[in-house]
Amino acid sequence: MTSQPIATGSCPFAPARPGRRGVVKAALAAGAAGTVVLAGGRPAAAAPAAAPAAAPRLVRTAVPFLGPHQAGITTPAQGFATFLACDVHSRDRAALEVLLRTLTDRIRLLTAGGPAPDGDNGMLGAELPADNLTVTVGVGASLFDTRYGLGPARPARLTAMPAFPDDSPRDAELHGDLSLQICADSQDTVLHALRDLLRASDGGLRARWRVDGFQNPGRPDGSQRNLQGFKDGIVNPDPGSQREMDELVWVAAADGEPAWAAGGSYQVIRIIRMLVEAWDGVPVEAQERMVGRRKGTGAPLDGSTEDDRPRYADDPDGAVTPLDAHIRLANPRTAASADSRIYRRGFNYDRGTDGEGGLDMGLAFCCYQRDVQRQFEAVQGRLAGEPLAAFLAPVGGGYFFALPGVRTTADWLGSGMFAST
């Protein structure tokens, strides 16, 4: 059966939109521990008692900490994540340096795994699993105000995140001086690292907002299913391609950036609530036309597998893939849009209910890019007013600059900012 294209900027299943808060309320109303087995039998009565078996050591799967870039950006997405934005309360520049050195040391220790250090909170026991733990540290534009004398070192394109046309921002969940992206294969490892780092900051970091995420089964190279039921991140740039990463993700001094910023990346975090009750009432065919992909396979509407490339040139009027389908707007696959691709690293989230009986769940969207205006903001501009926006309510997030990696044991996160000012 062939359905009619959905007009740009409208959706027949969405309520009238006097304002984003009204959309939320109307749409919600419309949808109104393994076992260790030891070998051997019980010793005979006359035999001496066997020595206690040594406790099995945890497998330590550690992501390397040292390198030109921080881990957690192109690292394959783990099962769980926390995105935390903090206000920095270091009293002066020297205290801020101590804070960043301390974070570096704790991240190095936690990601390696091993015996729990003195003062550990104990939630993981005496042995810390490496658990593919990564901690990625970013800095916000507000850290470069007059407090610490870092103004001249501010990355050239780092600003506060603006409000976009389809947003429903909550002031309490916007911006921040510093971001921590903590990811691991187990949720308790993430929470342990979060508590450890805040304690180690000795009051230098105060949580501003936080969103916890998890991955749904997708495929090993990064695509997952979001809570609207569609595969997400199918056409990410190839993290194994140094050429693509250099073109799209890693900042270079040649970009007009301060020299210290080379090897870092602009991080965008968005808390995107999905109006799932209203969405679940939309016929699957209409959902697929809004997204531009088949719900079951992830294939584009003119393809058969998720890896098939949409043939937009053969469909200039949008008869197969509507001109305002999400994937067609986000990535038109033209020469002009090639350098606006972003590297996505999103997680699903579930925050329970909103206090008004609605489910509060959605996407903890995260992406990395070389130039946030050329890439993320260009994509957002193309998506403004898309039909899918009637079922989304972006409520928070921020822009941050993911610091370059730590190259030597004597180096520390953010050292270049201080050396250049």
N, C-alpha and C positions, 0 to 999 in steps of 0.2 A: 504494500500500500504506500502511495506517495503522499506526503503531507505538504501543506503549503509552507513556504519559508516564513520564519518569524521576522517581523519588521524590526529594523535596527532600533535599539533602545527601548524595546517594549517586549512584554511577554504576556500572552493571554491567560496564564495561570497565576500571575502575580497580582496583588491588590494595587489599587491606586496608590501613588507615592507622593503624598504631600511633603514628606520629610523622611529621613532615614530612620528616626525613632518610630515614626508611624508605620514604616515598612516592617520593622521588627515585630511590633505588636500585632499588626494585621496578619502577617504571614504566620506567626505562631498561633493565632486564633484559628486560622484556616486549617491548620494541620492537627486544630485542637485535638624436695630435698632428697637427693639420691641416697641409696643405701649402699654402704660399703660391705661387701661379703668377703670374709676372711677364710682362706682355705685351711683345711686341717681339722681333725676331729678332737674330741676331748682327750687330754692325756690320761694314760692309765694311772690308777690310784698310787702305784708305787713310784711313778716317775716324778722327778722334781717339777715344780710348777713352772710353766712356760713364762718367759719374760713378756710383759705387755707389748702388743704390737704397736709400732710407731703409727701415729696418726697420718693418714695419707695427705700429701701436700697438694694444694690446689694447683691446677694447671694455670700457668701464667702466660696469657696471651697479651703481650704488651705492644702498643703502638709506639714506634720510636718517637722520642721527645725532641731530640736535636735535629736541626735542619734549617734550610733557608726560609721555610714557610711553617706556620703553626699546623699541628695535627688538628683534625676535626673539620677541615674544609673540604679536601678531596678524599679524605678517609671514607671508605664505604660506610654508609649510614648504619649505626648500631640500632638495637631494639628500643632504646629509651633515651630521652633527652630532657634537660631542663634549660630553659632560656631565662636568665636572670639579669635584670638591669638594676644597677646600683647607683646611689649617690655616694660620692667620695667625701669623707670627712677627715682626711689627713690635715693636720693643723698647718703644715707648711710644705715647701718643696722637698726638704730633706725627708720629712715623714712620708711623703708620697713615694719617694725613691725607695725607702725601706719597705713600704707596702708592696711595690711591684717586685722587688727582690724576693720578698717573702712568698708572694704568689708563685713566682717562678720556682722557688725551691720546693714548695708544697706540691705543685703540679708535677714536677719531676719525680718526686717521691711516690705520689699516689698512682701515677700512670705506670710506674715500673712494677708495682705490687711488691709483696714481701711482708716481713714481720710488721705488725702495727707499731707505730712509734709511741713513745711515752706521751700520755695525755690524750690518746685517741679516744673517740667517743664509744668505741667497743661494739658498734652495731653490726660489724662484719666479723667480729671475733678477733683472735690473735694473729690471723694471717689475712692480709689484704689481697684479694685477687686483682690482677691487672685488668681482666674483664674487657679488654679493648677500650678502656677508658681514655677519653680525650677531653681536654679542657682548652677552649679557644677563647682568648681574651681580646676584647675590642674596646676602643675608647670613643666616647661621644664628643660632639662639638663643644659641649659645655665644659669639658675638662680643660679646654684651651682658653678659658676666660682669664681674668686677672689674678686668680688665686695663687697659681704656681709658676707664673712666668713662662708658660709654654706656648703662648700665642704665636710667636714666629715659627714654631714647629708644626702648626696645625696642617694636616693633610689638605691639599688645595681644594678638594671637592667635598669636604666633610661639612655638612650642615645639619640642622635639626630636620627631621622628617616632616614635610608639609602634609596638610590634610588634602586628600584627593576627593573628587566629586562624589564617589559612592561610599565614603567613609562615615562611620558613626563613632567618632573618637571619644574615649574616656580619658580625661586629663590625668587620672591616677595611673594610667597604663601607657604613658608616652615617654619617650626619650630616656635619658640617663647619662651619667658621667662615664660609666664603664659597664661593659656587658661580659657575662660569663656564659658560654655555651658548653654545657657538660653533657657528654654522651657516653653510654656504655651498654653492654649487652644485658645488664640486669638493672632493674630500677633501684634496688638497694645500694648498688655501687654508685649510682648517680647521686642519690640522697646523701650518702656518706661523704662524698667529695664536696657537695654543696655545703654541708655543715662544717666540714673541716676547713674549707677555705674562708668561710665567714668568721669562724673562731680565730683562725690564724691572722685575719686582718686586724684584730684587736681594736675593733670599732672604726677602722678606717673605711670599711664598706658598710653601707646601710641599704638593705633591699628596697627597691622602688616599686618594681613589679616583677612578676614571674609567671611563666606558663610551662607546664610539663607536657611532654609529648611522647608518643609511642608510634612504632611502625606496624602497619598491617602487611600481611604477606603480599608481595608483588613478584619481583624477580631479583636475583642476586646483584644485578648491576645498578640497582637504585630505585627503579620504579616501584611504587606501592599503590595500594588502593586508599583513596581518601574516604571521608565519611559520607560523601555523596555516592560512593560506590564505583567511582571511576579511577582508572590507573593514573598515576601522577608522576611527572618527571621522566616521561618516556624519551623525550628528545634532548635530554641534558647534553651539553658538550662532553666530550670524552676526557675523563680525568687522566687517562693514560697517554694522552697526546700533549706533549710539552708545547707544541705549536699552539694548539687551541687554548691551553691554560695561560700561556703568555699573552695571547691576543685578547682573551676575554676575562681572566680572573686576576692575574698578578699585576700589581701596580709596578711601574718602572719609573726611574728618575727622569727618563725622557718625556714623561707625561706632564712635566711641569710640576711634579711633586717634590717635596724636600727629599734629599738624598737618603735620609734614614728610612723613609717609607717604602723603599723598594723591597719587594717580596711580600708586602702586606696585601690586603684586599678589602674593598668596601663591603660591609655586611649590612643587609637589610633584614629586619625581623618584623613580621606582621602577625598580629593575632586576628585571625579571620573567622568570625563566628559563621557557621552554616545554619541556615534556618531549615533544619532537617525535617520538621513536621510538615511544613508546606512543601518541601521538595519531594517528600515521599508520596504526596498526592498527585504528582505530575506523571503522566504516562511516560514510560521508558523511551518511546520514540521521540517525544518532545524533549526529554532530557538529552538524548543523544544529539539532537540537532542544535541544542544550545551549546553543548560541549564540542561537538564536531568529531566524536569518536563513539565506537560501539561500547556499550557498558560491559559486556561480557568479556570481549577479547582485547579491548583497547585499540583495535584497528581504526584508522581513519574511515570516514563514511564511504570513501571510494576505494578502500583496500580490504585485505583479508587478515592481516596480522598487524600487531602493534608496531612492528618495525617498518611497515610500508610507508613510503613518503607520499603525503597527499599531493594530488595532481591538480593544483589550483588553476594552472594555466588552461587545463581542459574543461574548467568549470567556471568561466568568467562571470556568469550571472548568479552563481550560488545555488543552482538547482539541486546539486547533491550535497555540498557542504555550504550552508548559508554564509553569506558574506560577513555576518556578525557572529558566527560561531566562535567560541572562546579560542580554540587553537588557531583559527585563521587570523584572528586579530592579534593574538599574542606573538605569533611567529608567521608572518605572511610568506616567508621563504622567498624573499626577493633579495636582489643584490643590495638594495638600500637598507634592508633590515638585518642583514647578516651580522653586523657588528653590534647589534643591540641584544644579542642572546645573553642569558644569565645562567649561572650555575646554581641550580636549586638544591636545597637540602632541607626539605620540610618534613614535619611530623604531625600526626593527628593529635588532637587533644580532647579531653572530656573533663569539664569542670562541674558536672552535676547539673543542677537546675539554677535558674536565674532569679529565684524568689517570686516569680510571677507564674510559675508552673510550666515554664518553657525549658527545653533541653539546651544547655549551654555547651556546645561541642563544635569542633571545626578543625581548622588547620593552623598549626604553628608554622607559618611560612617563613623560610629563611633562604636567602640567596646571597651569592658572592659575585662580585664583578670588579672590573678594573676602573670603571667610570660610572657612578650611580646615576648621573643625569643622562648620559648617552645610552645606558642600558635599562636599568629598572624603570626610570621615569618615562623613557620612551615607550616601554611596554605598557605602563599604566595609562599613558595618554591614549594609546590605541584601544585599550579595554574600556575606557570611560563610557558608561551607559549601555554596556552589553546586556543582553537579556539575562544572562546568568547572574548579573549583579543584584537582581531582585531577590535572590536567595542567599545572599552573602551580606555580612555586616562587619567590615573591618573595624575593630574597636581600639587597637593599640599597636605598640611597637616602636621602632626607632631606627635611625641610621647610626652605624658605628664603623670604626676603622679597625679591622682585625690586624693586630700588630705583626710585623715580620717575625719569623721564627728565631729561636735561640740556637746559635751555631756552635758555641763552645760551652764547656762547663763553667767558664768564668763569666759568660754573658748572662743577660737577664732581659725579660720582656720589657720593652719600652726604653731600653738603654739609649737608643739612638735619639729619642726625643730630648733627653737631658744633655747629651753630648753636643747637640746642635743649637742649644740656647744658653 
